[in-house]
Amino acid sequence: MLSFNFVSLLMATKIQPFKTILFGFAFSPSLRVNLFETTRIAHFFESKLLLLHVGEKTSEKLEQIESILAQTEYQNLEIEIQWKSGNPFDVISNTCKTSKIDLLILGAMQHENVFQFYVGSIARKLTRKVCCSVMLLIKPSAERVPCKHVVVNGLDAPETPLAITDAFYVSNALGAQQLTIVEEILQKEIHVTVEDDRSLKKANLVKERLKEREESRVRKIIRDLPASLTKDVNVKTQSIFGKRGYSIGHYAEVIRADLLVMNAPAKTRLLDRIFPHDIEYILSDLPTDLLIIRKQS
């Protein structure tokens, strides 16, 4: 069960971003661990869980899914199973709208063929266009592996305060002790060409000013959050100079973060798909479980 402190936190702040979760599943070898992980997440988020299979319903499939659910740790969840036919992207996207889904979970293991199915073209398309937040699981486990470290982007964008707020919510819900907010700063913002010791000193000074600017902006976001949401989480800010998306993904991998939280990508153009940027770098090589936050319309 959730701790008394966290229940009190929810009552005080009325923050519960993921009331209804949709898990789109296939009958792959990873189905069991994905269901264990998804029901665990639904429990900690106190969410209703909708299980959706795009494909034919058979007695064998129903028996298999019910057998796995009977083995999961949390038996008091509100769960509904749906079976629909059609194009997977269209079915999942439309169900997210009609069922007012707050969080779509897609599970995949990198060394299975289903990885290409879900985390390849379909997940990228859903990530760009689905109406809700998306969680991609690459490290599901039958036995709970505690979430210790969450990384969230501190990008200077209108959606970032929501991403940081939800990152604090998730950190509290999953019991993570460390939350690192990463501000990615483009190298071109330095505006100094290093040619000698003097220009190097100037470039370093500009870097420090940019770091202070970004950290000040992030600190303001945190100050505006309810204290009950932030008090039990150790918060660190980290400025990184480099390509947006690529830098934070590499950072999350190096420090072995358990979860990476990112803003949903903006609407993409054809050129954006030809020349990857931001979250496209992460989707092409997932460093850890990924939570993509999208503001509900």
Helices and strands as residue ranges (DSSP letters): H 4-13, E 20-24, H 31-44, E 48-54, H 59-71, E 79-84, H 88-98, E 103-107, H 113-116, I 117-122, H 123-129, E 133-137, E 149-153, H 160-174, E 178-185, G 187-190, H 197-223, H 227-230, E 234-241, H 246-254, E 259-263, H 270-274, H 279-284, E 289-293
